[in-house]
Amino acid sequence: MNKLKLIIKREYLAKVRNKTFIIMTFLSPLLMIGMIALVVLLTKSSMEKTTTVAYVDNSGLFSANDFKDNKTIQFENLTEVGIEKAKIIVIESSHEGLLYIPKRDSISQVANSIQFFSQESPGMVTIGSLESILEKKLQREKMLQMNIDLDKLQKAKVKVDIQMSNFTGKKSSKMINGIKIGIGMAAGYLIMMFILIYGAMVMRSVIEEKTSRIIEVIISSVKPFQLMLGKIIGTAAAGLTQFLIWAIVMFLIFIVSSLVFGVEMSTTSMSAQQMEQLAQNDAQFMLTEILNLPLFSMFIYFILYFLLGYLLYSSIYAAIGAAVDNETDTQQFMLPVMLPLMIGVYVGFATVINDPHGTVATVFSMIPFTSPIVMLMRIPFGVPWWQIAISLIILFITFLAVVWLASKIYRIGILMYGKKVNYKEIYKWLKY
């Protein structure tokens, strides 16, 4: 046990004292915030960009009021000059394109004959806006031809607002499902990223010690199983330390930004303050809904699946690192390791969101190689305790079995040099 503690301590200190580890620990949150800010800025600038679209309406169905300028598109009417001259004008100008509405015998024929000319491919936002304008106008004209009373049709529209509550009368929010989805997806994605990043770190650590022949000295006084387990736990502790520092830095940045924006909001007008008050009321309601979730039990389950999932996959990574001589040779073994993680994420995004208690979601939340991701996505929606218990028991038993098998590979492969290892060779090691 003392040797295991020494190995864990050695692996932990080797990771946290590394200059790259220290720099990236404090730099990663800033890079993440900068990347998010850049994406928001680029999205905002692209949404605020205004383009000019010329149009020629030979159908006579549209008027200037139908083509009103908006935040993204400004319109220029070139109907009087004709389509051929309009093309020349658009080519010589900086217009995004030319919309041509020909004259046809029926509205349906007009709808199928509209063209958009441009030198370069137009943006999807531009085309979508134009299609929306044209569809509304042509639908209105067709209803008039069918003698449909548009005023009565408008008055007949009814908006349904379903009020949600449980059988005790306690109200709920329609956005709470979105919050549950967000929490589940964040938890599952976080586990997947932790396994990929720090599992690979365990594998590289084993390969480095094997290629430098340091392992021959270490293995003379430590059992291979203790060495493998110490590397896994020490790397996990370093990863958790990094995650904790990230959480603290992000929290401090959030506090500072809240204070800055709070000062800016105090200088706004009264109407803006009223809008802010309404937003705060909605935020308080959503916060109440979040607090009503079983947050403590969700946190406990997250830790359990987090640790067991990481230990399960890290054992496999350590075995792969012991079996090969360099990182290039690991590629043939990586797909079977990453495939269950990708399947878990796919099932979570495609199935759990729509049917968290369905057969597919339930089955994959029991399979040990996908349960850390799928089950965490299901838990916010409410999962029976016996399903969670069965899932954890299966995951724990599988972890013990994988560690036992991985230790057999580790014991032989750690001292194997200069030989290309394949699945047949690994199978022989398992039988040894």
C-alpha positions in Angstrom: 0.0 0.0 0.0 2.9 2.4 0.8 4.4 1.7 -2.6 1.1 2.5 -4.3 0.9 5.8 -2.4 4.4 6.6 -3.5 3.6 5.9 -7.1 0.4 8.0 -6.9 2.3 10.9 -5.4 5.1 10.6 -8.0 2.7 10.7 -10.9 0.7 13.5 -9.4 3.7 15.7 -8.7 5.2 15.0 -12.1 2.1 16.2 -13.8 1.3 19.3 -11.7 4.9 20.5 -11.7 5.2 20.4 -15.4 5.5 23.9 -16.9 3.1 23.0 -19.8 0.5 21.7 -17.3 0.7 24.9 -15.2 0.5 27.3 -18.2 -2.4 25.5 -19.8 -4.2 25.2 -16.4 -4.5 29.0 -16.1 -4.5 29.8 -19.8 -7.2 27.4 -20.9 -10.1 29.2 -19.3 -9.0 32.5 -20.8 -8.6 30.8 -24.2 -12.1 29.3 -23.9 -13.6 32.6 -23.0 -11.8 34.3 -25.8 -12.9 31.7 -28.3 -16.6 32.1 -27.1 -16.3 35.9 -27.4 -14.8 35.6 -30.9 -17.6 33.3 -32.0 -20.2 35.7 -30.6 -18.5 38.7 -32.2 -18.2 37.1 -35.6 -21.8 35.9 -35.4 -23.0 39.3 -34.4 -21.0 41.0 -37.1 -22.3 38.6 -39.8 -25.9 39.1 -38.5 -25.5 42.9 -38.5 -24.1 42.9 -42.0 -26.5 44.6 -44.5 -26.6 43.5 -48.1 -28.4 45.1 -51.0 -30.7 43.0 -53.2 -32.2 44.4 -56.4 -35.5 42.9 -57.8 -37.4 42.9 -61.0 -41.1 42.2 -60.6 -42.9 41.4 -63.9 -45.7 39.6 -62.2 -47.3 42.8 -60.9 -48.2 41.0 -57.6 -45.7 42.8 -55.4 -45.4 46.4 -54.3 -42.7 48.5 -52.6 -44.4 47.8 -49.3 -43.7 44.1 -49.7 -40.0 44.6 -50.0 -39.3 46.7 -47.0 -35.7 47.1 -45.8 -34.8 45.2 -42.7 -31.7 44.7 -40.6 -29.9 42.4 -43.1 -31.3 43.3 -46.5 -31.9 46.6 -48.4 -34.0 46.4 -51.5 -33.7 48.3 -54.8 -36.5 48.2 -57.4 -35.2 47.8 -60.9 -38.5 46.7 -62.5 -38.7 49.7 -64.8 -35.3 49.0 -66.5 -36.0 45.4 -67.4 -34.3 42.2 -66.5 -31.4 42.4 -68.9 -30.3 45.9 -68.0 -30.9 45.1 -64.3 -28.4 42.3 -64.6 -25.8 44.7 -65.9 -26.5 47.2 -63.1 -26.1 44.5 -60.4 -22.9 43.1 -61.9 -21.3 46.6 -62.0 -22.5 47.3 -58.4 -21.8 45.7 -55.0 -25.3 44.2 -54.8 -25.5 40.6 -53.5 -27.8 39.6 -56.3 -30.9 40.2 -58.4 -34.3 38.7 -57.7 -36.4 38.1 -60.7 -40.2 37.5 -60.5 -41.6 36.6 -63.9 -45.1 37.0 -65.2 -47.1 33.7 -65.3 -50.7 32.6 -65.7 -51.1 31.5 -62.1 -49.6 32.1 -58.7 -48.4 28.6 -58.5 -46.5 29.0 -61.7 -45.0 32.3 -60.4 -43.8 30.6 -57.2 -42.0 27.9 -59.3 -40.4 30.4 -61.7 -38.7 32.9 -59.4 -35.0 33.2 -59.9 -32.1 34.8 -58.0 -29.0 35.8 -60.0 -25.7 36.4 -58.3 -21.9 36.3 -59.1 -21.2 34.3 -55.9 -23.3 31.9 -53.9 -25.7 34.0 -51.7 -25.9 33.5 -48.0 -28.5 31.2 -46.6 -29.9 34.0 -44.4 -30.5 36.1 -47.5 -32.3 33.3 -49.4 -34.3 32.4 -46.4 -35.5 36.0 -45.9 -36.4 36.3 -49.5 -38.4 33.1 -49.5 -40.3 34.1 -46.4 -41.3 37.4 -48.0 -42.4 35.8 -51.3 -44.3 33.0 -49.6 -46.3 35.3 -47.4 -47.3 37.6 -50.2 -48.1 34.8 -52.7 -50.1 32.9 -50.0 -52.1 36.0 -49.3 -52.8 36.6 -53.0 -53.9 33.0 -53.5 -56.3 33.2 -50.5 -57.8 36.4 -52.0 -58.3 34.5 -55.3 -60.1 31.8 -53.4 -62.4 34.4 -51.8 -61.1 33.7 -48.3 -61.8 36.5 -45.8 -58.4 37.4 -44.5 -59.7 39.4 -41.5 -61.8 36.5 -40.3 -58.9 34.2 -40.8 -56.7 36.4 -38.8 -59.3 36.7 -36.0 -59.6 32.9 -36.0 -56.0 32.4 -35.0 -55.7 31.1 -31.4 -52.5 30.9 -29.4 -52.3 27.9 -27.0 -50.2 28.3 -23.9 -50.1 25.1 -21.9 -49.6 25.5 -18.2 -47.5 22.7 -16.7 -47.8 21.4 -13.2 -47.6 18.0 -11.4 -50.6 16.2 -9.7 -50.1 18.1 -6.5 -50.7 21.4 -8.3 -47.1 22.6 -8.2 -46.3 24.7 -11.3 -43.4 23.9 -13.5 -41.7 25.6 -16.4 -41.8 24.6 -20.0 -38.0 25.4 -20.2 -37.1 22.9 -17.4 -36.8 20.1 -20.0 -34.3 22.2 -21.8 -32.3 22.7 -18.6 -32.4 19.0 -17.9 -31.1 18.3 -21.4 -28.4 20.9 -21.0 -27.2 19.5 -17.6 -27.2 15.9 -18.9 -25.4 16.8 -22.1 -22.8 18.8 -20.2 -22.2 16.0 -17.7 -21.9 13.3 -20.4 -19.7 15.4 -22.6 -17.4 16.4 -19.7 -16.8 12.7 -18.8 -16.0 11.9 -22.4 -13.5 14.7 -22.7 -11.9 13.8 -19.4 -11.5 10.1 -20.4 -10.0 11.1 -23.8 -7.6 13.7 -22.5 -6.4 12.0 -19.3 -6.7 8.4 -20.5 -4.3 9.3 -23.3 -2.0 11.0 -20.8 -1.8 7.7 -18.9 -0.9 5.9 -22.1 1.8 8.4 -23.0 3.3 8.2 -19.6 3.6 4.4 -19.8 5.1 4.6 -23.3 7.7 7.2 -22.1 8.9 5.2 -19.2 8.9 2.0 -21.3 11.0 3.6 -24.1 13.4 5.2 -21.6 14.0 1.9 -19.9 13.2 3.5 -16.5 10.4 0.9 -16.1 13.0 -1.9 -15.8 14.3 -0.3 -12.6 10.8 0.5 -11.2 9.4 -2.9 -11.9 12.2 -4.6 -9.9 10.6 -3.2 -6.6 7.0 -2.6 -7.6 4.4 -5.0 -8.9 3.1 -4.2 -12.4 -0.5 -4.0 -11.1 0.5 -1.4 -8.4 2.4 0.6 -11.0 -0.5 0.7 -13.4 -3.0 1.5 -10.7 -0.8 4.3 -9.3 -0.4 5.9 -12.7 -4.2 5.9 -13.3 -5.0 7.3 -9.9 -2.2 9.9 -9.9 -3.2 11.2 -13.4 -6.8 11.3 -12.3 -5.9 13.4 -9.2 -3.9 15.8 -11.4 -6.8 16.1 -13.8 -9.3 16.8 -11.0 -6.9 19.5 -9.7 -6.9 21.1 -13.1 -10.7 21.0 -13.3 -11.0 22.5 -9.9 -8.7 25.4 -10.8 -10.7 25.9 -14.0 -13.9 26.1 -12.0 -12.5 28.6 -9.6 -11.0 30.8 -12.4 -14.3 30.7 -14.4 -16.3 31.6 -11.2 -14.0 34.6 -10.5 -14.3 35.7 -14.1 -18.1 35.4 -13.9 -18.2 37.5 -10.7 -16.0 40.2 -12.2 -18.1 40.4 -15.4 -21.3 40.5 -13.4 -20.0 43.5 -11.4 -18.9 45.3 -14.6 -22.2 44.7 -16.4 -24.0 45.6 -13.2 -22.4 49.0 -13.2 -23.3 49.5 -16.9 -26.9 48.5 -16.3 -27.3 51.1 -13.5 -26.7 53.8 -16.1 -29.4 52.7 -18.5 -32.8 54.2 -19.0 -35.9 53.4 -17.0 -37.4 51.3 -19.8 -34.3 49.2 -20.0 -34.3 48.8 -16.2 -37.9 47.5 -16.4 -36.9 45.0 -19.1 -34.0 44.0 -16.9 -36.4 43.5 -14.0 -38.6 41.2 -16.1 -35.6 39.3 -17.1 -34.5 38.9 -13.5 -37.9 37.6 -12.6 -37.7 35.0 -15.3 -34.2 34.1 -14.2 -35.3 33.8 -10.6 -38.1 31.4 -11.6 -35.7 29.3 -13.7 -33.3 29.3 -10.7 -36.1 28.0 -8.5 -36.8 25.3 -11.0 -33.1 24.3 -11.1 -33.0 24.2 -7.3 -36.0 21.9 -7.3 -34.0 19.3 -9.1 -32.2 16.6 -7.0 -28.9 18.4 -7.4 -27.1 16.6 -4.5 -28.0 13.1 -5.8 -27.1 14.2 -9.3 -23.7 15.3 -8.1 -23.1 12.0 -6.2 -24.0 10.0 -9.3 -21.8 12.2 -11.5 -18.8 11.5 -9.2 -19.5 7.8 -9.2 -19.9 7.5 -13.0 -17.1 10.0 -13.5 -14.6 7.9 -11.4 -15.7 4.4 -12.6 -15.8 5.5 -16.2 -12.4 7.0 -16.1 -10.8 4.1 -14.2 -12.4 1.6 -16.7 -11.0 3.4 -19.8 -7.7 4.4 -18.2 -7.0 0.7 -17.5 -7.4 0.0 -21.2 -5.2 3.0 -22.1 -2.5 1.8 -19.7 -2.6 -1.7 -21.3 -2.3 -0.2 -24.8 0.7 1.9 -23.7 2.4 -1.1 -22.2 1.8 -3.2 -25.4 3.5 -0.8 -27.9 6.9 0.9 -28.2 5.7 4.3 -29.5 2.6 6.4 -29.8 2.2 5.7 -33.6 1.6 2.0 -32.9 -1.4 2.8 -30.7 -3.6 3.9 -33.6 -4.7 0.3 -34.4 -6.0 -0.1 -30.9 -7.7 3.3 -30.5 -10.8 2.8 -32.6 -12.3 0.0 -30.4 -11.7 2.2 -27.3 -13.2 5.4 -28.8 -16.1 3.7 -30.5 -18.2 3.1 -27.4 -17.7 6.7 -26.3 -18.9 8.0 -29.6 -21.9 5.6 -29.5 -22.7 6.8 -26.0 -22.6 10.5 -27.1 -24.7 9.7 -30.2 -27.3 7.8 -28.3 -27.4 10.6 -25.7 -28.0 13.3 -28.3 -30.3 11.3 -30.6 -32.3 9.2 -28.2 -32.2 10.4 -24.6 -33.3 13.9 -25.5 -36.5 12.6 -27.2 -37.2 9.5 -25.1 -35.1 9.3 -21.9 -37.0 6.3 -20.6 -37.2 4.4 -23.9 -35.7 1.0 -24.5 -32.7 2.2 -26.4 -31.7 4.8 -23.8 -32.3 2.3 -20.9 -30.2 -0.5 -22.6 -27.3 1.7 -23.3 -27.4 3.2 -19.8 -26.7 -0.4 -18.6 -23.9 -1.3 -20.9 -20.7 -0.4 -18.9 -18.8 1.2 -21.8 -21.6 3.6 -22.6 -23.4 4.0 -19.2 -21.2 6.8 -17.8 -22.4 9.0 -20.6 -25.9 7.8 -21.3 -27.0 7.4 -17.7 -25.8 10.8 -16.7 -27.9 12.3 -19.6 -30.9 10.3 -18.3 -30.6 11.1 -14.6 -31.9 14.7 -14.7 -35.2 13.3 -16.2 -35.7 11.0 -13.2 -34.4 7.4 -13.3 -35.6 4.6 -10.9 -33.0 3.9 -8.2 -32.9 0.2 -9.1 -31.8 1.0 -12.7 -29.0 3.2 -11.4 -28.0 0.6 -8.9 -27.9 -2.2 -11.6 -25.9 0.1 -13.9 -23.3 1.0 -11.2 -22.9 -2.7 -10.2 -22.4 -3.8 -13.8 -19.9 -0.9 -14.4 -18.0 -1.8 -11.2 -17.8 -5.5 -12.0 -16.7 -4.6 -15.6 -14.0 -2.3 -14.2 -12.6 -5.1 -12.0 -12.6 -7.5 -14.9 -10.9 -5.0 -17.3 -8.3 -4.1 -14.7 -7.5 -7.8 -14.2 -7.2 -8.3 -18.0 -5.2 -5.0 -18.4 -2.8 -6.0 -15.7 -2.0 -9.2 -17.5 -1.2 -7.3 -20.7 0.7 -4.7 -18.7 2.8 -7.2 -16.9 4.1 -8.8 -20.1 4.0 -5.9 -22.4 5.8 -3.4 -20.2 9.1 -5.4 -20.7 8.5 -6.2 -24.3 10.7 -4.2 -26.8 11.2 -4.2 -30.6 8.2 -6.2 -31.5 5.1 -5.1 -33.4 2.1 -6.2 -31.3 -1.2 -7.2 -32.8 -4.5 -8.5 -31.4 -3.3 -12.1 -31.8 -0.3 -11.5 -29.7 -2.3 -9.7 -27.0 -4.7 -12.7 -26.9 -1.7 -14.9 -26.2 -0.7 -12.6 -23.3 -4.2 -12.9 -21.8 -4.0 -16.7 -21.9 -0.5 -16.7 -20.4 
